Amino acid sequence: MTTGTLTRADLTEAVFQAVGLSRTDSAQMVEDMLEEVCGALARGETVKLSSFGTFAVRQKSQRMGRNPKTGDEVPIAPRRVLVFRPSHVLKATINGQEHNGSEGPGSED
């Protein structure tokens, strides 16, 4: 993982190293997991991965936007967008802090 980007191949190799499955089985496991997550999001379901975060699909309504080049107002069609909310554990990890494990009321991750 020297590219600075985590790829499917990197995930497959990590599963191979950690679990000890064959590379083919590891690749299939990664593909199945990603397919399940994508399918759930396409159905409008929320995907919550404990200690990582929550993926959800939000519906955005039509609105007026502005073409920055011409200044003309143009309608922006309604669409669904993917949003990600990182867990407190992930936020702490990214910031180099230890997570204390005491998540208060209303905590979602």
N, C-alpha and C positions, 0 to 999 in steps of 0.2 A: 504494500500500500504506500508507494512512494509518490504517487501522482497528486496527492492532496485531495483526491476525490474517491469516495468509497463506491465501488462498482458492484454489480451482481457477482462478478468473478471473485472479488475480494470477500463478499459475504459467503460465497460457496466455499472458498478456501478456509475461512474462519470456522464454518460448520464442519468441514472435513477435519480440521485440526482438533476442534473441541469435542466432537462427538465420535469421530473415528469411523464414520460411514465412508463408503467409496466416494470418489469425486462425482461420479454420475448420480448417486443417491443424494449426495449433498446438494448438487445443482438442482435436482428435482424438488428437494425439500424447500429450497429458497424460492423456486418458481411457484410452487404450490402456495406458499405463504403469501407471496406478493399477489398472486392471482386472487386469493381469498380476500385480501385487503381491498384490492381494486374492485372486486365484485360487490363487496359490502358497500363501498362508497358510491358506486354506480347506482345501487338500489336506494341510496339516500340514508343509509345507516351510519351511525357514528362508530368509529373504531378507536377503542381505548386500549393502549398498551401500558400496563402498569409500570411505573418508574421511568417511563419514556415520554408519553404525551397522548393527546387525543386528536384524531383527525375527524373532521366533520365537513359536510357539504352545506353551504348556505345558498339560499335563493336570493339573487339580487334583482330588484325590479328595474324596469326601464327608466332611464333618466336622460337628461340632456347633457351633452358634453361639448367641448370646444376643440376644434382642430387647431393645434398650437401653431401650425405653419400659416394657415389662412385666417384664423380667428372666427371661422364660420361655426355656428352651432349645429351639432349633428346629434341625432338620437342614438343612444347606446342601448342595444337590445337587452331584454331580460336574459339572465344567464345564471348558471349554477357555478359556484366557485368553491375550491377546496381551501379549508383553513386548518391550521395546526396550532394547538396550544401545548407548549412543552410543560412537562410536569415540574414540580418544585425540585425533585431529585435531579432531573436533567439540567435545570437552570443552575443548581448548586455545582454540579459536576463541571459544567462549562466554565463557571466562574472560579474553579479551583477551590471550592469550599467543600467541607464535609457536610453531608446531609444528616441532620440529627434524628430523623425518623418521626418527629412529632408534628404531624400535619393537623392543623386545627379544624374546627367545624367549617363546613362549606368548602373544604379542600376537595378538588376534583381528581387529583392524581395521587 
